[in-house]
């Protein structure tokens, strides 16, 4: 893209001090400003939506579908803030870790209840 200044009657309409910045920046590409990484909650919602439409819909066993719903309700949704603060690289990594932690919590609760009954 070439920079052209219209001259009227042989006279440059802009002084030389104004011309230099215009000439220097006239061919620079324009970049949009703003956030380039979407917020975690947006990535989380997109990932959950994809999992529900693609994975859950493809599950044949109704027990697996209800287990997916329980993971979403009991393990993932309550810990969205903790997952957002994690440094794990992807949302699926965070969901996987929470899916591993949740059964351990249930086992401990079950053991405590069993121990108290004795």
NORMO-V690747 format. One record per pair of residues at least 24 apart in sequence whose C-alpha atoms are under 10 Angstrom apart, sorted by the first residue. I is the first residue (numbers start at 1). J is the second residue. D is the distance in Angstrom with one decimal. If there is no record, write none. Layout:
[[I:J:D] [I:J:D]]
//
This chain:
[[1:26:8.1] [1:27:6.1] [1:28:9.4] [2:26:7.9] [2:27:7.3] [3:27:7.6] [39:84:8.7] [40:80:8.8] [40:81:9.0] [40:83:8.5] [40:84:5.7] [40:85:8.9] [40:90:9.6] [40:91:8.0] [41:80:7.6] [41:81:8.6] [41:83:9.5] [41:84:7.3] [41:91:9.7] [43:84:9.8] [43:90:9.1] [43:91:7.0] [43:92:10.0] [44:76:9.7] [44:77:9.6] [44:80:8.1] [44:83:9.2] [44:84:8.7] [44:90:9.5] [44:91:6.2] [44:92:8.7] [44:94:9.7] [44:95:9.2] [45:91:9.7] [46:91:9.7] [47:90:9.9] [47:91:7.2] [47:92:7.6] [47:95:9.7] [48:72:8.4] [48:76:9.6] [48:77:10.0] [48:91:9.3] [48:92:9.3] [48:95:9.5] [51:92:9.9] [71:95:9.3] [71:98:8.8] [71:99:6.9] [71:102:8.2] [71:103:9.7] [72:99:9.3] [74:99:9.8] [74:102:8.1] [75:99:6.6] [75:100:9.4] [75:101:8.3] [75:102:5.9] [75:103:9.0] [76:102:9.0]]
//
